Amino acid sequence: MATGVTELQGVLSRVVRLAEENTSALDSCARCMSASAWVGGGAPGFAKALSGQRIALQRAFEAAAHGIVDRIRQEGGQASYPSFTTSASALSAAGHGDFAGMNVDAMTRMVADLKQAGQNLPLAGRRLAAELVPLCLPAQAAHQVTSTGTWAEEQSRDLRSRLAMLQKEQDSGMATRAMAAFGLFGAHAPDPKGADKLLSAATTGDTIALKSLLTLQHTAEDPSLAARVNVWWRQLGKSTQDRLITASPDLVGNLNGLPTTVRNEANRATLATQEKAIQADLARLTALGTAGDEIKQLQLKLDQIKAVKASLQLGGKDGRPPTYLIALELGGLGKTAISFGDPDKADNIVSYVPGTGTTLGGILGDAKRADRLWRQASLTAVGENVASMVWLGYEAPQWEATVKDSDHSVALPKAAAKGAPQLAAFTDGLHATHQPGSDVRLTVLGHSYGSLVTGMAARLRPGNFADQVIFVGSPGVGALQAKQLHVGQVWVGEAPNDPVGDIGHVSITKEGIVAGTGPFGTDPSSPLFGAKQFYAEGTKDPSYTFKGHSSYWDIDQSTGYQSASLRNIAYLVNGQFDRLISFPMPTPSPTPLPVPPTPAQTMPSPIVEPTANPSPRPLPSPSPSGK
């Protein structure tokens, strides 16, 4: 055992030299992160971990050297305590927030530097231990140096595979912002709800983990969940993906963040399997002479399946694009999402949220509205693809429900409060799966009570919900002013004879009905709300018939022309704000001479069958406030 001062000073000299050779092993990586090679996503978490490992490495060498200095002084010699702090920055530039960009060359160099550190530091740790153990000094410092090397090697291996995958996705044009934000440093992104553990378990086909992911999705508490799901799915091999779809199509099909084509495949498989099973059960129970609630529930589901199948059959013919079954839940009031066109590839996406009285068994009527809007928007889209869908992802209130049935009462916001998180999570998925390299405009169209669901969902994702929202026949959207929705464009259309639209400007008190703020917030059509108004004509029917409330998608059967409201909604979906049909001028009391109508406003264009991929046609230049 070395005990002489001279021998101890020789040991100190070798340890100092070893430290000088290795304490800067992670500095180049620190400089890479400080130069913002990656910003956002999991980058801040990785930068913090890198900083911690770098500091631990320096302190380990300092602790070893200081122990030797203490021994020298105990032996009566002289020695000073060395410091091994390097000058690399403290990583302050690795900002938090959304993904901002990547320097591929810098990332490639960082991966190589981590690999080098992973090779050199374990060797340095063993050499340090060889100097400390003979002096009976603690070997903890040597273990830390080795541990940092192991960490660097693990990060190098993981990041290398992730970077290769990401570059492959970019080359194929499929690298989404979600892939970019979480694909590289995903393991270091904050995960307060434990989604990554659930996804890891789901890879093995764990149905409990998949169900837990859907439960977490329904709460909308993790805004990054759909992005994480998207990255997780793309990192799986094709065989694993196929196995999950085959084993749990009902769960996979409802998971936001998966590509639309995957969800469509899974949900159609569920639809076919359930139809076959239900028909078999009905035949068996009928043969047994069974009657009662069990048969009623089976028949309800069978009717729901028939309604969904009829809706899906609208697509792929007469110029329509294919239909996609993006969500499905049978039983009770039922849930679904059906899209005309693939939203992952569309330039303009509109998601229609229906209101009171909507059920899965009656979804065909709402699917026809989505189809009608697709047709009209595609007619005027300038070389752009449109995806128009109906989203019934919540249990809509029913007309027959009483106030006591608070979950389904139209008079109370409880159904909207339960549905809003699911709509917010659904739009998270639309953002996560949209194909990169193309601009996209996302519109959410809320009708009737569906506008309340839409407004409440927008407030759950301030600034990240949609590019614009459109409210028609709205009794209120759960806000006092449009700016509280934190959406770029807020539009409101209200037919003159729509009685539901009038609910928004009355309050019910003990004294009776009085004007003011309605039960669901300020009347959206009021100037006090601050939304932009667009023209929606009424029908000739009295308000009490409620026909005005359902007129926004109307086509005049006698003339074959689309309603002004339908054309205006289509213009909004396409961002063609300069083409909106204006409100008619009030008729003056003296009867004027006939004035020739302007070409742009007289007769609406007759119905023309659009194609699934419309070709460009000359139109007025879009407004600067477009996409």
N, C-alpha and C positions, 0 to 999 in steps of 0.2 A: 504494500500500500504506500503510495507516494505521500510523504509527510514533510519533506524538506521544502523550504521556501523556493529554492531554485526549481525543483521539480513542479511545485504548484504553479509557479509563474509560467513554466512551459505548457502545462495543461491549460491555463487561462489563455495563453497566446493561441493555442490550437482551437479552443472553443470560440474565441473572438473571430478568428479567421473563418471558421465554419459558419458562424452567424452572419458574417459579412457576405458570404457566398450564397446564403439561403433566405435571409429575412426579406429580401425583395422579390421572392418567388411569385408572389401574387400581385405585385405592383402594376405590371403591365395589364392585368385583368381589371384592376381598379381604374386605370387610366381609360381603358376601353369603355367601362360603364360610365365614367365621368364625362366621356365624350358623347354620351347619349346614343350608344350603339343600339340600345333598346330603351324605350320610354313607355311606362304604363304596363298594363297587364300584370305579369308576375315579376317584372324587372325590379321594382322597388324591393320586393322581398328577397330576390337574389342578391341585389346590391348590399342589403343589410347583412345577409349571411356571409357574403364575401368579405365585407368590412370586418365582421366579427372574427372570421378565421385569420385574416391578415394581422389583426391586433393580437390575437392569441399566439400566433407564431412569433411575433416580435417579443412579446412578454415571456414566452417560454425560453428563448435564448438569453434574455436579460436575467431571468431567474437563475438559470444555470450558471451564468458568468458571475452573478452577485454572490452565489453560494461559494464559488471558488475564491472570490476576493475576500469574503469573510474568513475562510480557512487560512488564507495567506496572512491576514492581519492577526489572526489568533496565534500564528507561528512567529509573529514579530516582524513580518515583512511589510512592505508598502505596496499598495495597488489601489487604483481608482475604479469606481463602478462604471462600466461602459453602458452606452445607450445605443439601441439599434433601430430607433424610429426612422422610417424612410419618409421621403418627401411627397409621395403620391397623395392625391387629393382625397378628401373624405367622402367622395361619391355623392356629393350634394346634387349633382346634375341628373342623377337617375330619378327623374320625377315620378310622382304618383299620378294616378288617373288613367284615362283611356290610352290605348295603344296609339303611338304617334308615328313610329317609323323604325326602320332597321337598316344598319350598314352591314351588308353581308360580309364584306371583306374583313371588317373589324371583328365581327362575330366569329369568323373562321379563325382569325389569329388568336382570339381569346380561347377558343376551344383547344388550339394547339398549345398555348401557354399553360392551360390547366393540365393538359396531359403531361407536359414537361415537369410541372410542379409535382404531379402525382408520381412521377418516376424518381425525382431527385430528393424530395423531402423524407420519404421512408429511409433512404440511405443515410441522409443526414441525421435522422433520429437514432439509427443504430450506432453511428459514430459518436454521437453525443452521449448515448448511454454507456458506451465503452470508456468514455472519459470520466463520467460521474460515478459509476458503480464502484471502481477501485478506491474512490475517495470516501465511500459510504455516504455519498450525497444522494438525496431523493432523485429518482429517475423520472418523476412526473413530467418534467420539462421535455425530456426525450420522447415520452409517450405522446405529448401534445404535438410535437413536431411531426411525428409519424401519423397521428390522427388527422392533422391538416392535410398531409399528403394523400391520405386515403380519401378524404372529402374531395380534394381537387380531382383525383382520378375518377371518382363516381360522377362528379359534375361534368367532366370532360366526356365521359362515355354517354351519359344521358343527353347532354346538349348536342353532341355530334349526331346522334340518331334523330333527335328532334329537328335539328337544322336541316339535315338531309331530307327529311320528310316534308318540311315546310317549303324547301326549294323545289322539290318535286311537285308539290301542290301548286306553287306559283307558276311553274313551267306549264302545267296543264290548265292553268286559268281557274283553279278551284280553291285558291287560298283566300278564305274569307277573312274579314277583320277579326272574327272570333279566333280563327286559327292563328292569325298573327299575334293577337294579344295574349293568348294562353298556350299556344303550341310550343313555345320555346321555354319559357320560364314558368309554365303552368304549375309545376310542383311548388313554386315559391309564392304563388298568388294567395292573398288572404282567403281563407275558407272557413268563415265562422260557423257555417251551417253543416260542415262535414260532407259536402257533396262529393269531394274527391274520393273519400273512403267508400261511399256508396257506389260510385262509378267503378271503382276498382273491383268491388264485390260483384257488381252487375256483369262485368266481363265474363265471369265464370257461369253466368246464367242464373244467379241468385235472384229469385223472384221477389223475395222480401226486400232486397236492395232496390229493385226496380220499382216496387210499390212505394217504397219510402221516397224515392226520387220524385214520383208523381205527387205524393203528399206535400213534399217541399215545394214543388212547382206550383201547386194550387195556392200556397200562401203568398207567393211572389215576394218573399222576404229576401231572396238572393237574386239581385238583378243580373248577376253573371252566370246563373245556372244554365241558361240555354246555350251560352257561349261555351261553357265547359262541356256540356253534352255534345255539342257540335265537334269540338276538338277530340273528345274521347272517342266518338264514333269513327272519325276519319283515321284515327291511329290504330283502330282495330283491323285485323286482317279480314279479307273477304269471307273466309270460311267461318270466322267468329261472328261476323255480321249476319250471315245466313243462318247460323245456328240460333242466334237470339231471335231473329224474325220467326223462325219455325217454331221455337219453343214457347215464346211469349208474344204473339202478334198483338194481343189486346193491350199489352203494356207498352211495347215498342211503338205502336201506332199512335199513342197519345203523348209521346215524349217530345216536348218542344226542344228545338235545336237539331233534331234529325232532319236530313234532307226530305223535301216533300215527296219525292219518288219513293223513298223508303217507307214513310208513314202510309202512303197510299197503298203500297204493296201489303203492308202488315194489316191495315184496316180492312182491305178487301178480303184478305184471307179470313179475318175474324168474322166478317159479314157472312161469307159462304159457310164457314164452319157452324156458326150460330144458327143460321137458317136451317141447315140440315138437322142439327141436334133438336131444335125446337119443333120442327115438323114431326120428327120421330117421337118426341115426348107427347105431342098432341095426339098423335095416332094411338099411342099406347094408352093414354088416359081415357081417350074416347072409347076405345075398345073395352076398357074396364068399367065404363059407365060412370066415370068420375065427373063430378061437377063442382063448381065453386071457384074460389079465388085463384087456385093454382092454374087452372085452365085460362082464366081471364088474364093473368099476368103473362102467360106464354103467348096468348093471342095478341096482347098488347105489343110484345116484342116483335112478333111476326109482322104486325102492321107497320111497326117502325122500320123494319128491314125493307118491306115493300116500298115505303115512302123514300127511303134512302136510295134504293136501287132505281126507282123511277127518276129521282133527281140526277143520279149519275148517268143515266141513259140519255139525258139531254145533250151531253157533250159528245164531241167527235163527229158531228153530222151537221148538215146545213151551214157549213162555214164556221161552226163553233170549234173551239180548241178542246182537247181532252179534259175531262173532269178528274179532279183529285180528291180523294177522301182523306182529309188531314186529321180528323178526330172522329171518334165514335164511342158512344156509351149508351147501351140499350137499357130499357127498364125505366120506370117512373116517367118523368117528363121527357127524359132522353137528352142527349147532347151530340153535336156533330159540328164539323166544319167542312164545307164542300167548296172547291175552287174551280172556276172555269179558267184554265190556263195555269201554268206552273209559276207560283209567286217567286220561286228561287231565281227565275230567269227573266221575270217581267221588268219592264221599265216603270210602269205605273201599276200600283197595287191598291185595291180598295177592298176593305173588309167591312161588310154590312152586318150590323148588330141589330136583330129584330127585337120587338118589344112584347107588350102584354098579350097573352093568349097563345104565344108561340110554343109549339111542342114538336118533338121529333116526328111524331106521326103525321103532322101537317107540314113538314119541311119542304115539300114539293113547291108550294106556293112561294116560299121565300127563295128557293133555288131559282125559280123562274124570274124573280126580281133581280137576283145576281146575274143571271144570264142576260136579261134585258139590258142591264147596265153595261155588261161586257160588250154587247152588240153596239150600243150607242157610243160608248167611249172608243171602241175600236174603229168606228166609222170616221172619227175625226182625229185619231192619233196619227201623228206625223212620223211614219216609219218606226213606231214604238209598239212593243207588245204590252198588252193589258192582262192583268189577272184580277178577276172579280169573284169574290167569295162571300158566302154567308157563314157567319160564325154564331152558332148557338152553343156556346160553351158554358152557359149558366142556366139555372132553372128560372125561366121567365115567370113573372106573376101571372095568375090566371084570373079571368073576369069573375068567375064564380067564387073565388076565395074571399073570405071575410077578413076584417081587420084582426080578428083573433088569430087567424092563420097568418102570422106575421111573416113567415118565410116566403109566402107566395101572394101576399096582398099587394095590389097595385097602389094602394093608398100609402104604403110605407116603403122606405128605402132599403129594407133589410135584404131583399133579393139582389138589389144592385150592389150592396156592400159585400155580399158573398161572391157575386160574379165579377166584380171589378178586378180583384187580384188575378183571376184566371184569364181575363182579357189582357191585362198587363203582361202576364207571363207568355201569352200567345204571341203578342207583338214582339216580345224579346226574341222568340224563336224566329219570327220573320226577319228580324234584323240579323240574327246569327247565321242564317242559312242562305241569305241572298248571295247570288254569284257575284264575285268581285269584278272589277274592270268595267262596270256599267253603273251609271247613275240611276237612282231609283227614287220614286216619290211614293210614300206610303200614306194612304188616306184611310181613316176609320169613319164610317158612316153610321151614326146612331139614329134609329127611328123610334119614336114614342118612348117607352120606358128604357129601350136600348140606348137612348141618348144619355140617360142618367148613368147607366153602367159605363158608357164610354167616357163621360166626364170624370167619374170617380176613378177610372183606370188611368186616365191621363195624369191625374194628380199623384198617382203612385210612381210615375216615371217622369218627373219634371225634366223637360228638355229632351227626353229620349223615347217618347211614346210613339209619335207619328209626326209626319211633316205637316199634316193638317187634319182637322176633324170637321165633319159636316153633321149638323143636327137638323132633322126634319120632324115635324109634328112633335116637338119636344115639350114635355111638361116642366122641364128644369134639368140641369146637368150637375147639380150638387156643388155649385159655385155661385158666388155673388157677382163675379166679373170674369170676363173671358181670359184676362191675363193670369188668373189663378190656375189655369189649365197648363200653362207653360208649353204651349204648342205654337208653331210658327204662324199658322193660319187657322182661324176659327170662323166657320161659315154657318149661317142659319137660314133655313127656308121654311115658310109656314103658309099653308093654304088658307085663304080667308075664311073658309067654312070648316076648318079643322077645330073641333071643340077641345081636343086634348092640348093643342098648342096654347089655348087660353088658360089652362090650369096654372101655367107658370106665372101669371100676374095677379093671382088672388091668394089670399090667406084665409084659412078657416079658424075663427076664434069663437069664444063663448058667445060673443055678440052676433055671430053670423059670418057671412062671407064679405070680406073687405078687400079693397085693392092694396097691392103692395108686393112684398116678396112672397113667392109661392112656397109650397111645402118642400120643394126640391131645389130651392135657391131662386135667384133672380130670373125672371122670364127671359130666356135667351134672345127673344125677338125684341126685347126692350133696348132702346139706345143706352140705357144705364149699364147694360151688360157689356157692351163694347165689342160685340161680334160683327162681322161683315155680313150684310144681308144679300140674299139672291132671290130672284123672283120665282115664285111657285104659284101657278094659277089655281083657282078653286074649281069645284064642280058646281052644277046647278042644283045640287041636292041640299036640303036643309041640314043644318049642323047636327041635329039630333040623329040623323041617319048614320053618322060617322063615316060616310063615304069620302068626305074630304080628307079624312085622316089616312086613308089608304091610297090616295090619288097620286102620290109622288112618282110612281113608276108607270103611270097610266099611258095607254095608247088609245087614241080615239078610234073605236072600232068602225065608225061610219066613214072616217077619212083615211085611216091608216097612218096618221101622223103621231109622232111622239109628243108627249106633253112638254111644255116649257121647262117644268121642274126636272124631268128626266134628262133633257138636253143640257140644262145648266149643271146638274150634278156630274154629268159626263165631262163637260168642259173643265170643271173643277178637278176631277180625277186626273185629267191630262195636263193640268196647269195652264189651260188656255183661258186665263182670266179676262183677256181682252175680247173674248167672243161671247161672254155672258149676255143672255137676253135681258134687256132692261125692264124695270117695272113700267107698266103702261102709264102714260100721262093721264092725270085726272080729267074727266070730261067737263068742259066748261058749261055753264048754264045756258048761254045763247048757243044755238045750234050752228056750228060753223059749216062752211062749204067743205065738201069731201077733199081730203088731202091724200095724194098718192102715197101709199106706204113705202117705207124704205126697204130696199132689197134684203137687208140683213135681218129684218125683224118680222116680215109679213107672214110668210107661210113656212112652217117648219118643214125640214126635209122629210120626204117619205121614207118608210123603212126600206133599207137596202141591206142585203145579206152581206156582212163583213166576212173576211177570211181570218183564219187563226193567226196569220202573219201579214198584217196590212202593209201595203206598199206606200211610200211617201207620196203625198199629194200637196200641191201648193195651197198654203193657208197663210193668213196674216201672221206676222212675226209674233212669237210669244211674248207675253209681258215680262219685263225685267224681274218681276216678283215670282217667276215660275220656279223651276226646281232650284 
